[in-house]
Amino acid sequence: MKTLLPKMILVLGILALFQGCSSFKTTKNSKGKYAREKFGNFDKVYIPNEAPLIAQMISIVQPELEVNARNKIANDIHHAIKKHKVEPQIIVALIDTESNFQYNKVSSTGDLSLGQVNVDVWNAEFKRMKLPLIQKDLLVTEDQGYAMEKMAQILNILKSRHSKRDRRWYARYHSNTTKYKMDYLRKIEVRMKMLSQARLVSTEKSLALSNQIAPSN
């Protein structure tokens, strides 16, 4: 028994190391067994809050979106995250996951706009926080500036509450339930990989924006 003790301690130490790795998530597969999933770190990559760069990201995840519409949304996102600090690649990936950039989409639970905001849920929270309530009629207009500002505000609230303890805090935009968060993260990760593979950002953060946008070919 004494000879087995050091080996057991070593094994437990290795397991603890893997468990603490922030890029790994543990989930159950269809047979009820646990498996690790590794997500990338593109959500942490520095990307300047510039409308042309945001438009470039939108064109990657949603290439069929008309150019004028793409540029307008990019400009709306730029102003929204200038006010409510959120990483631009996160909001682009979430919008594509939520609505495929269809401003008039309405979900089965009544979520509205590009960001699929649930007005009832968030107005209850805004009321508790003594913030101005979300105006439902402004979410459904073709001009999505207001909707983008509200989405960024919600994400900023989630970020301030959870980012220190939850590496993937933005998945809470969809749900606080682990299973649904994991399903949501898988969808977001598809978009994040598309953006990361496009080489939007140089490894040197100090380079000019013109050096950070990938060639169009």
Order of alpha helices (4+ residues) and beta strands (2+ residues): alpha-beta-beta-alpha-alpha-alpha-alpha-alpha-alpha-alpha
